Amino acid sequence: MSSNQGLFISFEGIDGAGKSTHIGRLAQAFTASGRTVVLTREPGGTALAEQLRALILNQPMDALTEALLIFAARRDHLQNVIVPALARGDVVLCDRFTDATFAYQGFGRDFDLGVLTQLELWVQTAPGLALVQPQLTLWFDLPPSVAAQRLAGARVPDKFEAQPVAFFERVASGYAAREQADPKRFARIDAQQTVDAVWLSVHAALRQRAWLP
Ligand code: TMP
């Protein structure tokens, strides 16, 4: 791939799956290969979307309100950060994107998948463009019981992190369903390995696509 083509990569997995370390390492690897990297996250990534994030993660609300706020934040983030960065030819590394909404709201909260599909179409279609989706989604797959042990006592949990293991079992099955629906977009990373072995898997997924040397 030529270096002036934008690249959109998302990172997914249940809370505690350990994606953060690898997002940083991947940013360094892309920078070292001469690419400009935009590191961002969802919900969030713009001043408005970060304000919505604080509400989404900390305020109780019904599932439709939550889904609407998440997609409102996503729209602002796409318009102001992601789409312009891709147009410049940058590498966008996004900590979570729409797969998280299907996994957490759709499967975790049992919210209507048809409504989420409709919102995905509305929000991720820019004028004159096809649906904006990551070209690659690195899915850090970890059994929820292991993630719970990793998270125990780590920090004050937000609304989602405080959910029981059964919630994360549903979220994990949501990620599996998204992968099955679009397997070419996903690279499943076994997040139970050591940090270094996880990194080798991440790096291999990028090399396989010839996006990193
Ligand atoms: P983070 O802790 O990985 O930044 O993610 C924030 C939390 O928000 C995490 O518990 C997952 C949740 N979340 C959703 O429920 N729906 C979404 O669409 C996104 C992007 C995150």
Residues whose N, C-alpha, C, O or C-beta is under 5 A from the ligand:
A	BS01	TMP	D15 E42 P43 I70 R96 F97 A100 T101 Y104 F160 E161
